[in-house]
Amino acid sequence: MAQGKDVRNAAKVLYEAGKQTVKQIAAEIGTSPRTVERWAKADAWQRVKATPELTERAHRVATKLAATPESATPEERQQALVDATEDEAVMQRGEVIIRHRAEWKVVRLIANEAARDRNGDRAKLAVDLARATKLSQDGERRAWGIDTGPDGQTKIQVVIERE
């Protein structure tokens, strides 16, 4: 039965990549197009839509994988893929963190202006913006798995920026 599951998983990978027709996928894995269609519908497979961002990410991963020697064993090639995709995941999370920091600079700027001008309405805006930013970023950090340890517990991280 494991072999059947492997075939179905292979079909899913090919289907979601979006480069082959159902008929081509079926021929490659040795089953009927109708079977592939049933699996896709039953498991709600989604074809990947090519975007400039996806293409850029694929190029970064491909560049890292190209450095793997052709003489590498299947295990070494698999490890290279794991390493490349892990690097990509780190890069994506890094981009989220950089954006979060920039968002807090806006809050700080408005708060500083309010204090300098002694403007109560501007100060209230800064407080409201800070709350909205915190709520938004807390959710996004949970969604991306940022600031959580291997046991799922939140970890505290202190970042000191010096200019």
C-alpha positions in Angstrom: 0.0 0.0 0.0 2.9 2.3 0.6 3.8 2.2 -3.0 0.3 3.3 -3.9 0.6 6.2 -1.6 4.0 7.1 -3.1 2.4 7.1 -6.6 -0.4 9.3 -5.4 2.1 11.7 -3.7 4.2 11.8 -6.9 1.0 12.6 -8.9 0.2 15.4 -6.5 3.7 17.0 -6.8 3.5 16.9 -10.6 -0.1 18.2 -10.6 0.6 21.1 -8.3 3.7 22.1 -10.2 1.3 23.0 -13.0 3.7 22.1 -15.9 2.0 19.0 -17.2 -1.5 18.0 -18.2 -3.4 15.4 -16.3 -2.9 13.0 -19.2 0.9 13.6 -19.1 0.9 13.0 -15.3 -1.1 9.8 -15.7 1.3 8.5 -18.3 4.3 9.3 -16.2 3.1 7.6 -13.1 1.4 4.7 -14.9 -2.3 5.3 -14.1 -5.3 6.6 -15.9 -6.1 10.4 -16.3 -9.4 9.8 -14.6 -7.7 8.4 -11.5 -5.4 11.5 -11.4 -8.5 13.7 -11.7 -10.3 11.8 -8.9 -7.3 12.2 -6.6 -7.0 15.9 -7.4 -10.6 16.5 -6.6 -10.7 14.3 -3.5 -7.6 15.9 -2.0 -8.3 19.5 -3.3 -5.0 19.7 -5.1 -4.1 23.2 -6.2 -2.0 24.1 -9.2 0.8 26.6 -8.5 0.3 29.9 -10.3 3.6 31.2 -11.6 4.4 34.7 -10.2 7.6 36.7 -10.5 8.2 36.1 -6.7 7.8 32.3 -7.2 10.1 32.3 -10.1 12.7 34.3 -8.2 12.5 31.9 -5.3 12.8 28.9 -7.6 15.9 30.4 -9.2 17.5 30.8 -5.8 16.8 27.2 -4.9 18.0 26.0 -8.3 21.2 27.9 -7.9 21.9 26.2 -4.6 21.0 22.7 -6.0 23.2 23.2 -9.1 26.2 23.3 -6.7 25.5 19.7 -5.8 27.9 17.4 -7.8 26.4 15.1 -10.3 28.2 12.2 -8.6 26.2 12.9 -5.4 24.2 10.0 -3.9 20.4 10.3 -3.8 20.6 11.0 -0.1 23.1 13.8 -0.7 20.9 15.3 -3.4 17.9 15.1 -1.0 19.9 16.8 1.7 20.9 19.5 -0.7 17.2 20.1 -1.5 16.4 20.2 2.2 19.2 22.7 2.8 18.1 24.9 -0.1 14.5 25.0 0.9 15.5 25.6 4.5 17.6 28.6 3.4 14.6 29.9 1.4 12.4 29.6 4.5 14.9 31.5 6.6 15.1 34.2 3.9 11.3 34.6 3.8 11.0 34.9 7.5 13.9 37.4 7.5 12.0 39.6 5.0 8.9 39.5 7.3 11.1 40.6 10.3 12.6 43.4 8.3 9.2 44.7 7.3 8.0 44.4 10.9 10.9 46.6 12.0 10.1 49.2 9.3 6.4 49.3 10.4 7.5 50.1 14.0 9.7 53.0 12.8 6.5 54.6 11.4 4.8 54.2 14.8 7.9 55.7 16.6 8.0 58.6 14.1 4.3 59.6 14.7 4.8 59.3 18.5 7.9 61.5 18.4 6.1 64.1 16.3 3.1 64.0 18.8 5.4 64.6 21.7 7.4 67.3 20.0 4.3 69.2 18.9 2.3 68.3 22.1 -0.5 67.1 19.9 -2.9 64.9 21.8 -4.8 63.7 18.7 -1.5 62.7 17.0 -0.5 60.8 20.2 -3.8 58.9 20.2 -3.2 58.0 16.5 0.3 56.7 17.5 -1.3 54.5 20.3 -4.0 53.2 17.9 -1.4 52.5 15.2 0.8 50.7 17.7 -2.0 48.5 18.8 -3.0 47.7 15.3 0.6 47.0 14.3 1.1 44.7 17.3 -2.1 42.7 16.6 -1.3 42.3 12.9 2.4 41.4 13.6 1.5 39.0 16.4 -0.8 37.1 14.1 1.7 37.1 11.2 4.5 35.9 13.5 2.4 33.0 14.7 1.4 32.2 11.1 5.1 32.1 10.0 6.3 30.3 13.1 8.6 33.2 14.1 9.6 33.4 17.8 8.5 29.9 18.6 10.8 27.2 19.8 10.9 23.5 18.8 8.3 22.7 21.6 5.9 25.4 20.2 6.6 27.7 23.2 7.2 31.3 22.6 10.8 32.3 23.0 12.0 35.8 23.9 14.5 37.3 21.5 16.2 40.6 22.2 17.5 42.5 19.2 19.9 45.5 19.7 20.2 47.8 16.8 23.2 50.2 16.9 23.7 53.0 14.5 
